[in-house]
Amino acid sequence: MPTLLHIDSSALADGSVSREVSAVFREAWLAQHPEGTVIYRDLAADPLPHLDAAAVTAPFVPAGERTPGQEAALALREQLAAELEQADAVVIGTPMYNFTIPSTLKAWLDQVIVIGRTGGAEPSAAGTPVTVVASRGGSYGPGSPREGFEFVTTYLDKVLTGMLGLEVDFIVPEFTLAPVQPELAAFVEHARASKAQALQEAERKAAALVA
C-alpha cells in the first residue's frame, strides 16, 4: 500500500500558502492512490521537541543502560525514522521565517536524521521523492536583490539530499505577503500568478508519482 508522508510547518492554520499548496499535492496524490495511506504531521499544532542531551546520547548507550529519558527520546526518533522509511513520497510545506525554515521543521530534521540509519553513507530512505513547498513573503530567486538571503531551499537541498539521500524537488510561491503589506502592493498580481503556478505544479508533480 503506497504511503505519503505529509509535513506542514507554517505557524498559520489559515491563510498559509505553503499549507494550501501542500494540501493540493496531497489531494492529487490520493487521486492517483485512492488506496494509499497518508502520515500527516502538523509541526505547528503538534511540535516535536528539539534535540536534548538524552536524544543525542541515547543511540550510543547500550539498551540495558539507558535512562528513562533516553529510552523515550530514542523511541521518538525511531518512530520518525520509521515514518520516513515507510513513505513512498514526501511533501513538506514550509514558509520562510527570518530567511530560513521554521524551528519546528529544523526539530523534525534533527530528530529524523539518525546516523547509521536514515543518515550516513547508506541512508535507509535514499531515493524517496520529496517535494518541498517553500513559500516566501517576497522574492529571493536568482537575480533578485535578496538572493543571498535565501536559506530555505539552499539549506533543505543540502540536508535532504546530502544527509538523507532523498530526491528533492521544490515548488516556490513568492510574494505571499503582497496582498497584506502596502509596500509590496505592486507585486499583488505577481503573487497571484506565482500561487496559481505553484498549485498547478503541485497537482502535476503529485500526479506524476505513480507507485
N, C-alpha and C positions, 0 to 999 in steps of 0.2 A: 504494500500500500504506500503510495508516494506521500511524502511529508514536506510541508513548507514550514520553515522557522521564520516567524514574522516578529520583528522587533521595532517598537516605536520609542523615541526618546524625547520628543518635544514636551516641554512643560505645559503646553496649552492643550486642553482637552477639545476645545472648539476653536476654529479659525486657524488651525495648523495646516499649512500646505504640505509639509512632509507627511503628516498623518493621512491627509486626503489622497495623496498620490500613492502611498504605500497600500492604502485600502483598495484602491483601484487595481493595483498589481495583484493583491490577494484575490479579489473577485475574479479577475481574468485567469489567474492560475487555477482557481477552483472550477471555473467553467471548463478548463481543459482536463481537470482531475476531479470529477464530481465525487469520486470515492475516496479522495485524499484526506489527509489529516493536517490541521494547522496547529502548530505550537505557537502560542502568542504570549509575548512578554511586553507589557507596558512599563517601561522603566521609570516613568514619572509617577504613575499610580502605585507601582509596587517596586520601589528602588531596591537594588541589590546593595549589600554592604561593600564598602571599599576594603581593599586588602588590609589585613592587620597582621600582627606577628603570628597568630595562630594559623591563619590561612597560608602564610608564606612558609612556615616551618613544617606544617603537617605532612606534606608529601615526602619529607626526608626523615620522618620519625617512624620506626617500626610499629606495626599495628598495635601490639600489646603495650606500647609505651606512650601512646598519645594521651593528652589531656582531653577531657570532655569538650573543651573549646576547640581543640584541634580536630577532633572527630566531626564535630558539627560543621566546621569550616571546610573540611575535606569533602564531606558529603554534599555540600552545596556545589563545590567546584566540579565534583564528579557528575552531578545532575546536569549542570550546564554543559559540560563537555559531551555528555550523552545526547542531549538535545541537539547539539550541533552535528554530532556524528550521525544521528538518525535522519537528519534533514537531507532531502534531495535537492532543495533550493532554499535560499535565504533571501529575505528582503529586509533592509534596515532603513528606517526613516529617521533622519537626524537634521535638525536645524543647525545653523552656525551661531554659537554663543561666544562672543568675545574672540572671534577669529578662529575658533576651533570647535570641537564636539562638546556636547553636554557632559558633565562629570558622571552622570548616570550611565552613559554609554561607555565611557572610559572604565567605569567599575565593572561592567559586563565583560569587556575585553580582558581586563586584568584577571578576572575570575575564570574566564573560559580558556585562557591560554595556559595550558599545563605542559611544561616542558617534559618531553619524553612521551607525550600522548598527543594532544592537539597541536602542540608547538614543538619545534625542533627539526631534526634532519628529515624525519618522515612523518609529517602531520597526519593524524588519523582521519581528518575530513578533507584532505587535499583533493583539489579538483572540483569541489562543490561550487556551483554557480551562486554568486551573491550579487544582488542588485541593491545599490545604496542610493536612496533618495536624499540628496544633500541640498536642502533649501537654504537660501540666504537672503537677507533683507535688501542687500544691494547687489553690486556686480564685482566679482573678484576673478573673472576669467582672464585668459591671456590677452595682454594689451591694455587691460583696464588699469586705472591709477592705483588700485589696491591689490593688484595681482600678487604682490609679495606678502600680503597679509593672510593669504588663504592657507589655513592649516587643518582643513576638514578633509578634502579629497586627497591632498598630499600625504597627510598622516594615515588615513584609512587605507589608501592604496598600499602603503608600505607595510602596515601591520597585518592587514588581512591577507596579502599575498606572501609577504616575507616571513611572517610568523605562523600563519595558519594554512598557507598553501592554497587559498581559495582563488577561484576565478572571478575577478571583480569587474563590475560594470557600474557606471554612475549615471544617474538622472539628476540634473541640476536646475531646478526652477529658481529664477533670480528675481530680485526687486520685490520680494514678498511684502516689504514694508511700504511700498509706494502708495497703496490706497489709504494708508493711515498717517503717513508722515508728510507734512506740507512741503518740506524741502525736496522730496522725491516725487512730487506731483507730476513732473514732466515725464516720468517713466511708468505711469499707470498702464498705458497701452502695452508697453514692453512687458510689464509684469503679467498682464492677462495673456499675452501671446506665449510667454515663457511657461506659464502654468498650463495652458492648453497643450503645448507641445509635450510637457512632462507627463500629463495624463495619457496622451497618445502613446508616448514611449513606454509607459508602464504597462498598458494593455498589450502592446506589441511584444515587449520583452517577455512578459509572463506567458503569453500565448505560444511563444517560441520554445518554452521549456516543456516539451512533451516527454514524459518519462517513458 
